[in-house]
């Protein structure tokens, strides 16, 4: 065991009243608690505890079904919620809670409707951190049907996601979010803020039966934790004994660590020459926090030095020469010892080795200390959620929870990069080609300011390319090909100075390709705008400078001019036909012809007489005698 990596070591002797932290002291009133009966359509109240159970709420999808009556820890469960492949690879609950320290608890089950009676395999993350892996065979052990973890929630919502492995439908019977004092299980400094403490074992030694804190009349601030008896951990005939008392234990529930008095009123013991060991399955290389609970309840042990023992972890000394009465000052006073260690093998053996007298253990807890995943930038999450709605993404994509964490379960089509300086993940690539993405592109995409590659090809996009795309300055590749985008290409795309690939081919784009995009070709980048019938310019061919209205006017002029010419031609043809018919002669013996001939002859004779008369020479006039005026 690598004790150089042992984090914080604390011995908490609850003597004469423990000191509360300023924050814990300020937490007044009852703790926040929400209990959800997954799959239920009605609110209910538990008969034994009086706790209110809410109908199913806060889920992203899935279906409700009846739960089998075989849950050995949560007999009150009658329904469940399960998530099919059509709900996507991850489905989540998102529950609003005040910021604080919480115990989250889950009961896992499955049945005929949800999984045809076959055990599903899936994983569960809490606040983006992978906490539970339900691998094949999990349902054969009662401990695997139940899980709880401790963590701080600082963003006003608890997000619990179920990640499908493709083997069955993830299913959940109930979930609870129960508030604790903010300094409960404090491992020192701000360590608790950065970890999830998953419960591996929580044992009440020597107890006749397992039970919840509420059954043991524990304070509500204790989170109503489930305590399992250790009687099933020993083989029949093991040399162990049991100590029990009804005497009061002092200082067992001083904030911030609230425990039921009952766990200190029983103990498992051995003969003075025998050690007592518990074996806990663990993962090599992982950190585990061990919390040991003691109270001297044997009537024969009344002072220091009468019961002394070492505490070992995989044969390495954890706590030397533990003398409960010496530390607490008297019998029937609670003592808590805590240390965090690193496991080197797949088992953690906690041994109590007697030095004087016999050993006695009242209770212990083992937590897997899981470093919390850093979340994605809020702006990225909000942008992707807005895109999910506006682009009508199919439910099978999932897109629930955090897009980047857990890292082993990113969203479909999403690639992320960790920004160590900012301590957050950002979306670096979106590959959503051939995913049925529809609708009109909006400005939500600009929220992905660090996006480097965007592929939306071969989808159902319509409308224009937003000019705001020119603000996505980190883009190196943009593929919008094979859609039904129309309108002109925004000139702002020329602002993308590091763009190496721009594919807009096979759309309905029109107008002139912005000259600024010609710089792409100069930089050696790829530009494809083919198969857009209305486009011209860079990469297509020269454009005329005639506007659309001018083109329309020209077409109308040609049509009207053609119509006028056709009308004139028709008019002249009709007139010509009429003239041809009038010029034809009728027969001379026709009555009309005779009258007309006589009339013409008379006119010709009159014309001849007048011509002869006016053609004779004028008479010669001579001077004559003037006329008599009288």
C-alpha positions as CSV (number, residue, x, y, z in Angstrom):
1,X,0.0,0.0,0.0
2,X,1.4,3.4,-1.0
3,X,1.2,5.4,2.1
4,X,3.2,8.2,0.5
5,X,0.0,8.9,-1.4
6,X,-2.1,8.9,1.7
7,X,-4.1,12.1,1.5
8,X,-5.4,13.6,4.7
9,X,-5.4,11.7,8.0
10,X,-7.7,12.8,10.8
11,X,-8.6,11.3,14.1
12,X,-11.9,12.7,15.3
13,X,-12.4,12.1,19.0
14,X,-15.8,13.2,19.9
15,X,-15.2,14.4,23.4
16,X,-17.3,16.8,25.4
17,X,-19.1,18.0,22.3
18,X,-17.5,18.4,18.9
19,X,-16.9,21.8,17.4
20,X,-19.1,22.6,14.5
21,X,-17.9,24.6,11.5
22,X,-19.3,28.1,11.0
23,X,-21.2,27.0,7.9
24,X,-22.6,23.9,9.5
25,X,-23.7,25.9,12.5
26,X,-25.5,28.2,10.2
27,X,-27.5,25.4,8.5
28,X,-30.8,25.6,10.3
29,X,-34.1,24.0,9.7
30,X,-34.6,20.6,8.0
31,X,-32.4,19.4,5.2
32,X,-33.5,19.5,1.6
33,X,-34.7,16.1,0.4
34,X,-36.4,14.7,-2.7
35,X,-37.4,11.1,-3.3
36,X,-38.5,10.1,-6.7
37,X,-40.4,6.8,-7.4
38,X,-39.2,6.3,-11.0
39,X,-41.9,5.3,-13.4
40,X,-44.7,6.3,-11.0
41,X,-47.5,8.5,-12.1
42,X,-48.7,9.5,-8.6
43,X,-47.2,10.9,-5.4
44,X,-47.1,8.6,-2.4
45,X,-46.1,8.3,1.3
46,X,-44.1,5.5,2.7
47,X,-46.0,3.8,5.6
48,X,-43.0,2.9,7.7
49,X,-41.1,6.3,7.5
50,X,-43.8,8.8,6.5
51,X,-41.4,10.0,3.8
52,X,-43.1,11.6,0.8
53,X,-42.2,10.0,-2.6
54,X,-42.7,12.2,-5.7
55,X,-44.1,10.8,-8.9
56,X,-41.5,10.4,-11.7
57,X,-40.2,13.8,-12.8
58,X,-37.1,15.5,-14.2
59,X,-36.2,12.7,-16.8
60,X,-35.2,13.3,-20.4
61,X,-37.0,10.3,-21.8
62,X,-37.7,6.6,-21.4
63,X,-40.8,4.8,-20.3
64,X,-42.4,3.7,-17.0
65,X,-43.1,0.0,-16.2
66,X,-44.1,-2.1,-13.2
67,X,-41.2,-3.2,-11.1
68,X,-40.8,-6.8,-9.9
69,X,-41.4,-7.4,-6.2
70,X,-37.9,-8.8,-5.7
71,X,-35.9,-5.8,-4.5
72,X,-34.3,-7.0,-1.3
73,X,-33.5,-3.6,0.1
74,X,-36.2,-1.3,-1.3
75,X,-39.4,-3.3,-0.9
76,X,-41.5,-0.1,-1.3
77,X,-40.6,0.1,-5.0
78,X,-43.4,-0.8,-7.4
79,X,-42.4,0.9,-10.6
80,X,-39.3,1.7,-12.6
81,X,-38.2,3.8,-15.6
82,X,-36.2,2.3,-18.4
83,X,-34.4,3.9,-21.4
84,X,-34.5,2.2,-24.8
85,X,-32.0,2.7,-27.6
86,X,-34.4,5.1,-29.3
87,X,-33.9,7.4,-26.3
88,X,-30.2,7.7,-27.3
89,X,-27.0,6.3,-25.6
90,X,-27.4,8.5,-22.5
91,X,-30.6,9.5,-20.7
92,X,-30.6,11.7,-17.7
93,X,-32.5,13.1,-14.7
94,X,-32.0,16.8,-14.0
95,X,-33.3,17.8,-10.6
96,X,-33.2,21.3,-9.2
97,X,-31.7,21.5,-5.7
98,X,-30.1,24.2,-3.6
99,X,-26.4,24.2,-3.7
100,X,-24.9,22.1,-0.9
101,X,-23.6,18.7,0.1
102,X,-25.7,15.7,-0.7
103,X,-26.1,12.0,-0.5
104,X,-27.5,10.6,-3.7
105,X,-29.0,7.1,-3.6
106,X,-30.2,4.8,-6.3
107,X,-32.1,1.4,-6.4
108,X,-31.5,-0.6,-9.5
109,X,-34.0,-3.2,-10.8
110,X,-35.4,-4.7,-14.0
111,X,-38.3,-6.7,-15.1
112,X,-40.2,-8.3,-18.0
113,X,-41.6,-5.2,-19.7
114,X,-38.3,-3.3,-19.8
115,X,-35.8,-6.0,-20.4
116,X,-37.7,-9.3,-20.9
117,X,-36.3,-10.5,-17.6
118,X,-32.7,-10.2,-18.8
119,X,-30.1,-8.3,-16.8
120,X,-29.2,-5.0,-18.5
121,X,-25.6,-3.7,-18.4
122,X,-25.0,0.0,-18.1
123,X,-23.2,2.8,-16.3
124,X,-24.3,5.7,-14.2
125,X,-22.7,9.2,-13.9
126,X,-23.4,11.8,-11.3
127,X,-22.6,15.4,-12.2
128,X,-20.6,14.2,-15.2
129,X,-18.5,11.8,-13.1
130,X,-18.7,8.1,-13.8
131,X,-19.7,6.5,-10.5
132,X,-21.4,3.1,-11.1
133,X,-20.7,0.4,-13.6
134,X,-23.3,-2.4,-13.6
135,X,-21.4,-5.1,-15.3
136,X,-22.6,-8.6,-16.2
137,X,-23.7,-10.5,-13.1
138,X,-24.4,-7.4,-11.0
139,X,-27.9,-8.5,-10.0
140,X,-26.7,-11.6,-8.3
141,X,-25.4,-9.6,-5.3
142,X,-27.8,-7.6,-3.2
143,X,-25.2,-4.9,-2.5
144,X,-25.3,-4.1,-6.2
145,X,-29.0,-3.3,-6.2
146,X,-28.3,-0.3,-4.0
147,X,-25.8,2.6,-4.4
148,X,-25.2,5.9,-2.7
149,X,-22.6,8.6,-3.1
150,X,-21.6,11.8,-1.4
151,X,-20.8,15.0,-3.4
152,X,-21.2,18.7,-3.4
153,X,-23.6,20.3,-5.9
154,X,-22.8,23.9,-6.7
155,X,-24.7,24.7,-9.9
156,X,-28.3,24.4,-8.5
157,X,-29.1,21.1,-10.2
158,X,-28.3,17.4,-9.8
159,X,-27.7,15.6,-13.1
160,X,-27.8,11.8,-13.1
161,X,-27.2,10.1,-16.4
162,X,-27.6,6.5,-17.5
163,X,-25.2,5.3,-20.2
164,X,-26.2,2.4,-22.3
165,X,-23.7,-0.3,-23.2
166,X,-25.9,-1.8,-25.9
167,X,-26.8,-4.8,-23.7
168,X,-30.3,-4.2,-22.5
169,X,-32.1,-1.1,-21.4
170,X,-30.8,0.9,-18.4
171,X,-33.4,0.8,-15.7
172,X,-33.8,2.6,-12.4
173,X,-36.3,2.0,-9.6
174,X,-35.9,5.1,-7.5
175,X,-33.5,8.0,-6.8
176,X,-33.1,10.1,-3.7
177,X,-31.1,13.4,-3.2
178,X,-30.7,14.0,0.6
179,X,-28.9,17.0,2.0
180,X,-26.0,16.7,4.5
181,X,-24.1,19.2,6.5
182,X,-21.6,20.9,4.2
183,X,-18.6,19.7,6.3
184,X,-19.8,16.1,6.8
185,X,-17.1,13.5,5.9
186,X,-14.6,16.3,5.6
187,X,-11.2,14.9,4.4
188,X,-9.5,18.2,4.9
189,X,-9.2,21.5,3.1
190,X,-11.4,21.7,0.0
191,X,-10.8,18.0,-0.9
192,X,-14.5,17.1,-0.7
193,X,-15.4,19.7,-3.3
194,X,-13.4,18.0,-5.9
195,X,-14.4,14.3,-5.4
196,X,-17.3,12.0,-5.4
197,X,-17.3,9.6,-2.4
198,X,-19.0,6.4,-3.6
199,X,-20.0,4.0,-0.8
200,X,-18.4,0.6,-1.1
201,X,-19.3,-0.7,2.4
202,X,-21.3,0.7,5.3
203,X,-21.5,-1.8,8.1
204,X,-23.1,-1.8,11.5
205,X,-21.1,-4.5,13.3
206,X,-22.9,-6.9,15.6
207,X,-26.4,-5.6,14.6
208,X,-29.2,-8.1,14.4
209,X,-30.4,-6.7,11.1
210,X,-29.7,-4.1,8.4
211,X,-31.7,-0.9,8.2
212,X,-32.0,2.7,7.3
213,X,-31.1,5.5,9.5
214,X,-34.8,6.4,9.8
215,X,-35.5,2.9,11.2
216,X,-32.7,3.6,13.8
217,X,-34.3,7.0,14.6
218,X,-31.4,8.9,13.2
219,X,-31.4,12.7,12.7
220,X,-32.6,13.7,9.2
221,X,-29.3,15.5,8.6
222,X,-27.7,12.1,8.5
223,X,-29.0,11.4,5.1
224,X,-31.0,8.3,6.1
225,X,-28.1,6.1,5.1
226,X,-28.5,2.3,4.8
227,X,-26.4,0.3,7.3
228,X,-25.9,-3.4,6.5
229,X,-25.2,-5.9,9.3
230,X,-21.9,-7.7,9.2
231,X,-23.4,-11.1,10.3
232,X,-23.5,-12.3,6.7
233,X,-19.8,-11.4,6.2
234,X,-18.5,-14.3,8.3
235,X,-18.6,-18.0,7.6
236,X,-20.7,-20.1,9.9
237,X,-18.7,-21.1,13.0
238,X,-16.3,-18.1,12.9
239,X,-14.9,-17.3,16.3
240,X,-16.7,-14.0,16.8
241,X,-18.9,-12.6,19.4
242,X,-21.5,-9.8,19.7
243,X,-21.8,-7.0,22.2
244,X,-25.0,-5.1,22.5
245,X,-26.4,-2.4,24.9
246,X,-29.4,-0.2,25.3
247,X,-27.4,2.4,27.2
248,X,-27.1,5.9,25.7
249,X,-24.1,6.8,23.8
250,X,-22.9,10.4,24.2
251,X,-21.8,12.7,21.4
252,X,-22.8,10.3,18.6
253,X,-24.7,12.9,16.5
254,X,-22.8,16.2,16.8
255,X,-22.7,18.1,13.5
256,X,-21.4,18.0,10.9
257,X,-21.2,14.2,11.2
258,X,-24.6,12.8,12.1
259,X,-24.9,9.1,12.8
260,X,-27.6,6.9,14.4
261,X,-26.9,6.1,18.0
262,X,-27.8,2.5,17.2
263,X,-24.6,1.8,15.3
264,X,-22.6,2.4,18.5
265,X,-24.9,0.2,20.6
266,X,-23.7,-3.0,19.1
267,X,-20.2,-4.4,18.2
268,X,-18.5,-7.5,16.9
269,X,-15.7,-8.9,19.1
270,X,-13.3,-11.8,19.2
271,X,-11.3,-13.7,21.7
272,X,-8.2,-11.8,23.0
273,X,-5.9,-14.0,20.8
274,X,-7.8,-13.6,17.6
275,X,-7.8,-10.7,15.1
276,X,-11.0,-9.6,13.3
277,X,-10.8,-8.9,9.6
278,X,-13.2,-7.6,6.9
279,X,-12.5,-8.0,3.2
280,X,-13.7,-5.3,0.8
281,X,-13.4,-5.5,-3.0
282,X,-11.6,-2.5,-4.5
283,X,-9.8,-1.3,-7.6
284,X,-6.0,-1.2,-7.7
285,X,-4.5,2.2,-7.8
286,X,-7.6,3.9,-6.6
287,X,-8.0,6.0,-3.4
288,X,-10.3,4.8,-0.6
289,X,-11.4,6.7,2.5
290,X,-11.9,4.5,5.6
291,X,-14.1,5.7,8.5
292,X,-14.1,3.6,11.6
293,X,-16.7,3.9,14.4
294,X,-16.1,2.9,18.0
295,X,-17.7,3.2,21.5
296,X,-16.7,1.1,24.5
297,X,-19.9,-0.7,25.5
298,X,-18.6,-3.8,27.3
299,X,-19.4,-3.4,31.0
300,X,-16.2,-5.0,32.0
301,X,-14.0,-2.4,30.2
302,X,-14.1,0.7,32.4
303,X,-10.8,2.4,32.0
304,X,-7.8,3.0,29.7
305,X,-5.5,0.2,28.8
306,X,-8.1,-2.6,29.1
307,X,-8.8,-2.9,25.3
308,X,-6.0,-1.9,23.0
309,X,-5.5,-3.0,19.3
310,X,-3.9,-2.1,16.1
311,X,-5.8,-1.3,12.9
312,X,-4.2,-2.7,9.7
313,X,-5.0,-2.3,6.0
314,X,-3.6,-5.1,3.9
315,X,-1.1,-5.8,6.6
316,X,0.1,-2.2,6.7
317,X,-0.4,-0.3,10.0
318,X,-3.3,2.2,9.7
319,X,-3.9,3.2,13.3
320,X,-1.5,2.0,16.1
321,X,-2.5,1.1,19.7
322,X,-6.1,2.2,19.6
323,X,-7.4,2.6,23.1
324,X,-11.1,3.8,22.9
325,X,-11.5,4.8,26.5
326,X,-8.2,6.5,26.6
327,X,-9.1,8.6,23.6
328,X,-12.7,9.4,24.5
329,X,-12.2,9.7,28.3
330,X,-14.8,7.2,29.3
331,X,-17.0,4.3,28.1
332,X,-20.1,4.9,26.1
333,X,-18.7,7.8,24.1
334,X,-18.4,7.8,20.3
335,X,-15.1,7.8,18.5
336,X,-14.5,8.2,14.7
337,X,-11.2,7.5,13.0
338,X,-10.6,8.3,9.4
339,X,-7.8,7.8,6.9
340,X,-7.5,7.8,3.1
341,X,-5.3,5.2,1.4
342,X,-4.4,3.9,-2.0
343,X,-5.2,0.3,-2.8
344,X,-2.6,-1.9,-4.4
345,X,-4.7,-5.0,-5.1
346,X,-8.2,-5.9,-5.8
347,X,-9.1,-6.5,-2.1
348,X,-8.8,-4.3,0.9
349,X,-8.5,-6.3,4.1
350,X,-9.2,-4.2,7.2
351,X,-7.9,-6.1,10.3
352,X,-8.1,-5.3,14.0
353,X,-5.2,-7.0,15.8
354,X,-5.5,-7.2,19.6
355,X,-2.6,-5.9,21.7
356,X,-4.3,-6.0,25.1
357,X,-7.7,-7.7,25.7
358,X,-9.9,-8.4,22.7
359,X,-10.9,-6.2,19.8
360,X,-14.4,-4.7,19.4
361,X,-15.7,-2.9,16.3
362,X,-19.0,-1.0,16.2
363,X,-19.2,0.1,12.6
364,X,-17.2,1.1,9.5
365,X,-17.5,2.8,6.1
366,X,-15.4,2.5,3.0
367,X,-15.7,5.1,0.3
368,X,-14.2,5.0,-3.2
369,X,-12.7,8.5,-3.6
370,X,-13.4,9.4,-7.3
371,X,-11.9,12.6,-8.7
372,X,-14.7,14.7,-10.2
373,X,-14.6,15.4,-13.8
374,X,-14.3,19.0,-14.9
375,X,-17.5,20.2,-16.6
376,X,-17.8,21.7,-20.1
377,X,-17.9,25.4,-20.6
378,X,-21.5,26.6,-19.8
379,X,-21.6,28.5,-23.1
380,X,-21.0,25.2,-25.0
381,X,-23.7,23.3,-23.1
382,X,-26.3,26.1,-23.6
383,X,-25.4,26.4,-27.3
384,X,-25.7,22.6,-27.9
385,X,-29.0,22.4,-26.1
386,X,-30.4,25.3,-28.2
387,X,-29.1,23.6,-31.4
388,X,-30.8,20.3,-30.3
389,X,-34.1,22.1,-30.1
390,X,-33.8,24.3,-33.2
391,X,-32.4,21.7,-35.5
392,X,-34.9,19.0,-34.5
393,X,-32.2,16.5,-33.7
394,X,-33.6,12.9,-33.6
395,X,-34.0,11.5,-30.0
396,X,-31.7,8.6,-30.9
397,X,-28.8,11.0,-30.7
398,X,-29.4,11.4,-27.0
399,X,-27.6,14.7,-26.3
400,X,-28.5,14.8,-22.6
401,X,-26.3,15.8,-19.7
402,X,-22.8,17.2,-20.3
403,X,-21.5,16.8,-23.9
404,X,-18.0,16.1,-22.9
405,X,-18.1,14.1,-19.7
406,X,-17.7,11.4,-18.6
407,X,-15.0,11.4,-21.3
408,X,-15.8,7.7,-22.1
409,X,-19.4,8.7,-22.9
410,X,-19.3,11.9,-25.1
411,X,-22.4,12.8,-27.1
412,X,-22.8,11.3,-30.6
413,X,-20.9,13.4,-33.1
414,X,-19.1,15.5,-30.4
415,X,-15.4,15.7,-29.8
416,X,-14.0,17.6,-26.9
417,X,-10.6,19.1,-25.7
418,X,-9.7,19.9,-22.2
419,X,-8.6,23.5,-21.5
420,X,-6.2,23.0,-18.5
421,X,-5.8,26.7,-18.0
422,X,-9.6,27.3,-17.7
423,X,-10.3,24.0,-16.0
424,X,-13.1,23.1,-18.4
425,X,-13.9,21.1,-21.5
426,X,-14.8,22.7,-24.9
427,X,-16.4,21.2,-28.0
428,X,-13.7,21.1,-30.7
429,X,-15.6,19.1,-33.4
430,X,-19.1,18.3,-34.5
431,X,-19.6,15.5,-37.0
432,X,-23.4,15.3,-37.7
433,X,-23.3,14.3,-41.3
434,X,-26.3,12.0,-42.4
435,X,-28.0,12.4,-39.0
436,X,-31.3,13.8,-40.1
437,X,-30.5,17.3,-38.9
438,X,-33.2,19.7,-40.2
439,X,-34.5,23.2,-39.8
440,X,-32.9,26.6,-40.4
441,X,-29.4,27.3,-39.2
442,X,-29.5,29.9,-36.4
443,X,-27.1,32.0,-34.3
444,X,-26.8,29.4,-31.5
445,X,-23.9,27.8,-33.3
446,X,-21.8,30.9,-32.5
447,X,-21.8,29.8,-28.9
448,X,-19.3,27.2,-29.9
449,X,-16.5,29.7,-30.1
450,X,-13.7,27.2,-30.0
451,X,-15.2,24.8,-32.6
452,X,-12.6,23.8,-35.1
453,X,-14.6,21.5,-37.4
454,X,-18.3,21.4,-38.3
455,X,-19.7,18.8,-40.6
456,X,-23.5,19.1,-41.4
457,X,-23.4,17.5,-44.8
458,X,-26.1,15.3,-46.3
459,X,-28.9,16.5,-44.0
460,X,-32.2,18.4,-44.3
461,X,-31.1,21.9,-43.7
462,X,-33.0,24.8,-45.4
463,X,-32.9,28.5,-45.4
464,X,-29.8,30.8,-45.6
465,X,-26.4,30.5,-44.1
466,X,-26.3,32.9,-41.1
467,X,-23.8,35.7,-41.5
468,X,-22.9,35.1,-37.8
469,X,-21.0,32.0,-39.0
470,X,-18.2,34.4,-39.8
471,X,-17.7,34.9,-36.1
472,X,-16.7,31.3,-35.6
473,X,-13.0,32.3,-35.8
474,X,-11.6,28.9,-34.7
475,X,-13.1,27.0,-37.7
476,X,-10.7,25.2,-39.9
477,X,-13.3,23.0,-41.7
478,X,-16.9,23.8,-42.6
479,X,-19.0,21.3,-44.5
480,X,-22.6,22.3,-45.4
481,X,-22.8,20.3,-48.6
482,X,-25.7,18.2,-49.8
483,X,-28.5,20.2,-48.1
484,X,-31.2,22.5,-49.4
485,X,-29.6,25.8,-48.3
486,X,-30.6,28.8,-50.4
487,X,-29.9,32.5,-50.6
488,X,-26.4,34.0,-51.1
489,X,-23.2,33.0,-49.4
490,X,-22.5,35.5,-46.6
491,X,-19.4,37.6,-47.2
492,X,-18.6,37.3,-43.5
493,X,-17.2,33.8,-44.2
494,X,-14.2,35.6,-45.6
495,X,-13.3,36.5,-42.0
496,X,-12.5,32.9,-41.2
497,X,-8.8,33.4,-41.8
498,X,-7.7,29.9,-40.7
499,X,-10.3,28.1,-42.6
500,X,-8.8,25.3,-44.7
501,X,-11.9,23.7,-46.1
502,X,-15.2,25.2,-47.1
503,X,-17.7,22.8,-48.8
504,X,-21.0,24.4,-49.9
505,X,-21.7,22.2,-53.0
506,X,-25.0,20.6,-53.9
507,X,-27.3,23.2,-52.4
508,X,-29.7,25.8,-53.8
509,X,-27.4,28.8,-53.2
510,X,-27.5,31.8,-55.6
511,X,-25.8,35.0,-56.4
512,X,-22.1,35.8,-56.6
513,X,-19.6,33.9,-54.5
514,X,-18.1,36.6,-52.3
515,X,-14.7,37.7,-53.8
516,X,-13.2,37.4,-50.2
517,X,-13.5,33.7,-50.5
518,X,-11.0,33.8,-53.3
519,X,-8.4,34.2,-50.6
520,X,-9.1,30.6,-49.6
521,X,-7.7,29.3,-52.9
522,X,-4.7,31.6,-52.6
523,X,-3.9,30.1,-49.2
524,X,-4.2,26.6,-50.7
525,X,-7.5,25.8,-48.9
526,X,-10.2,23.8,-50.5
527,X,-13.4,25.5,-51.8
528,X,-16.3,23.6,-53.4
529,X,-19.4,25.5,-54.4
530,X,-20.4,23.3,-57.4
531,X,-24.0,22.2,-58.2
532,X,-25.6,25.4,-57.0
533,X,-27.5,26.5,-60.2
534,X,-27.8,30.1,-59.1
535,X,-24.2,30.7,-58.2
536,X,-21.5,32.5,-60.1
537,X,-18.1,34.0,-59.5
538,X,-15.1,32.4,-57.7
539,X,-14.9,28.7,-58.5
540,X,-17.9,28.8,-60.9
541,X,-17.6,31.3,-63.7
542,X,-18.0,35.0,-64.5
543,X,-21.1,36.9,-63.4
544,X,-23.0,39.5,-65.4
545,X,-23.6,42.7,-63.6
546,X,-27.3,42.8,-64.3
547,X,-29.4,42.7,-61.3
548,X,-32.3,40.3,-60.8
549,X,-34.8,43.1,-61.5
550,X,-33.0,44.1,-64.6
551,X,-33.0,40.6,-65.8
552,X,-36.7,40.4,-65.2
553,X,-37.3,43.7,-67.1
554,X,-35.4,42.4,-70.1
555,X,-37.3,39.2,-70.2
556,X,-40.6,41.1,-70.0
557,X,-39.5,43.5,-72.8
558,X,-38.6,40.7,-75.1
559,X,-42.0,39.0,-74.5
560,X,-44.0,42.2,-75.0
561,X,-42.0,43.2,-78.1
562,X,-42.4,39.8,-79.6
563,X,-46.2,40.0,-79.0
564,X,-46.4,43.5,-80.7
565,X,-44.4,42.3,-83.8
566,X,-46.7,39.2,-84.1
567,X,-49.8,41.5,-83.9
568,X,-48.5,43.8,-86.6
569,X,-47.6,41.0,-88.9
570,X,-51.1,39.6,-88.5
571,X,-52.7,43.0,-89.2
572,X,-50.7,43.5,-92.4
573,X,-51.5,40.0,-93.6
574,X,-55.2,40.5,-93.1
575,X,-55.1,43.9,-95.0
576,X,-53.2,42.3,-97.9
577,X,-55.8,39.6,-98.2
578,X,-58.6,42.2,-98.3
579,X,-56.9,44.3,-101.0
580,X,-56.4,41.2,-103.2
581,X,-60.0,40.4,-103.1
582,X,-61.1,44.0,-104.1
583,X,-58.9,44.2,-107.1
584,X,-60.6,41.2,-108.9
585,X,-62.9,42.2,-112.0
586,X,-66.5,41.1,-112.3
587,X,-68.1,40.0,-115.7
588,X,-69.1,42.9,-118.1
589,X,-72.6,41.7,-118.7
590,X,-73.4,42.0,-115.0
591,X,-75.9,44.8,-114.2
592,X,-73.5,46.5,-111.9
593,X,-70.8,46.2,-114.6
594,X,-73.0,47.8,-117.3
595,X,-73.9,50.8,-115.1
596,X,-70.3,51.3,-114.1
597,X,-69.2,51.2,-117.8
598,X,-71.7,53.8,-118.9
599,X,-70.7,56.0,-116.0
600,X,-67.0,55.8,-117.0
601,X,-67.8,56.6,-120.6
602,X,-69.7,59.7,-119.7
603,X,-66.9,60.9,-117.6
604,X,-64.4,60.4,-120.3
605,X,-66.5,62.3,-122.9
606,X,-66.9,65.3,-120.6
607,X,-63.2,65.3,-119.8
608,X,-62.5,65.3,-123.7
609,X,-64.8,68.3,-124.4
610,X,-63.3,70.4,-121.6
611,X,-59.9,69.6,-122.8
612,X,-60.7,70.6,-126.5
613,X,-62.3,73.8,-125.3
614,X,-59.4,75.0,-123.2
615,X,-56.9,74.0,-125.8
616,X,-58.1,76.4,-128.6
617,X,-56.0,79.6,-129.1
618,X,-57.2,82.8,-127.4
619,X,-58.9,85.5,-129.6
620,X,-56.8,88.6,-130.6
621,X,-58.1,91.8,-129.1
622,X,-57.6,95.2,-131.0
623,X,-58.0,98.8,-129.9
624,X,-61.6,99.9,-130.5
625,X,-63.6,103.1,-130.1
626,X,-64.3,103.7,-126.5
627,X,-67.8,103.1,-125.4
628,X,-70.1,106.2,-125.0
629,X,-70.3,106.6,-121.3
630,X,-73.6,108.1,-121.6
